[in-house]
Amino acid sequence: MQEKSHEKDVAEEVLKTHKAIESLGKSVAMLQKQLSVRHGYQQVVDVSTTNTSTERNQRKKVFMVIGINTAFSSRQRRDSLRETWMPQGEKLEKLEKEKGTVVKFMIGHSATPHSILDKEIDSEDAQYKDFFRLDHVEGYYNLSAKTKTFFSSAVATWDAEFYVKIDDDVHVNLGMLASTLALHRHKPRVYIGCMKSGPVLTKKTAKYREPEFWKFGEEGNKYFRHATGQIYAISKDLTTYISNNQPILHKYANEDVTLGSWFIGLEVEHINDGNFYCSTPDCQLKAEAGEVCVASFDWTCSGVCKSVGRMWMVHMFCGEDDKAVWDANYNSLR
């Protein structure tokens, strides 16, 4: 009886050991599977990082990228710039190659794919080769989204020190713009333009009404300081910040307020430069004194009033010498 009891005890121990080994084997198999998944995931992450790094290394290094905001209906405005301060054809290519300055009209697409509006831009771009096409549906009330898309797309395409947004009814002296930005090239996070603080408009009939006015405190309050939308420049670090965080950056009704809001809470140097917002009478006086402005427009029109017919006149009285952009000493990218 004792022998049978002993054999039974041994059998039970063997069975327990077998089950323990079997359980251990399953645990090991599970761990191997998890390690395999993690290894595969790590490989994907590494490849993605490598591809991103490779893509960034392939970006062309330039000094500044200028995006001129335009619309489907603004052909005459675009032509008025091409005929004045914006180089065309070989000169535009030379400006990018020799001076590291990219100048493009930025525009999205219509709500209807391949519409006649899109085809007209295709034709115009084939002629002038001066458009930067965005993955964005055009519309006045989509301007904040368009600005976000422009900066994200631009930093993915060019490795620039500065990225500039300009409206298509503003006069600009490219040489003075470049020379001014060059003064700030060693600052990591700069935001340059006409820093204003206008009232938060609440009436439904107001052109620049802010639907989220309640976020800015009591009625009658003003916005935080931000650059007016006619022209402003931001450094590469800030453009990269917009690109990396675009899914969670909030958009307000007004594009200039929106951009300024993205930099609240960041270590950003706001630079209020008077040469970025000369009125058309003042720019002539400054030019006669040998001090041309970076940008000129009329406050009453939020741009050069009747710009299609007057841009040539503003250029004649307020424009810099034709050689200025080529003589400006800013093409050293390091």
TAGIDA-V648845 format. One line per field, one symbol per residue. burial: + if it has 16 or more other ideal C-beta (glycine too) atoms within 10 Angstrom, else -. A space follows every 10 residues. Layout:
burial=???
This chain:
burial=---------- ---------- ---------- ---------- ---------- ---------- -+++++++++ ++-+--++-+ ++-++++--- -+--++--++ ++++++++++ ------++-- +--++--+-+ ++++-+-+-- --++++++++ +++++-++++ ++++++++++ ++++++++++ ++-++----+ ++++++---+ +--------+ --+--+---- --+--+++++ ++++++-+++ +++-----+- ++++++++++ +++----+-- +-+-++++-+ --++-++--- -+++++++-- -+++--+--+ +--++-++++ ---+++-+-+ ----
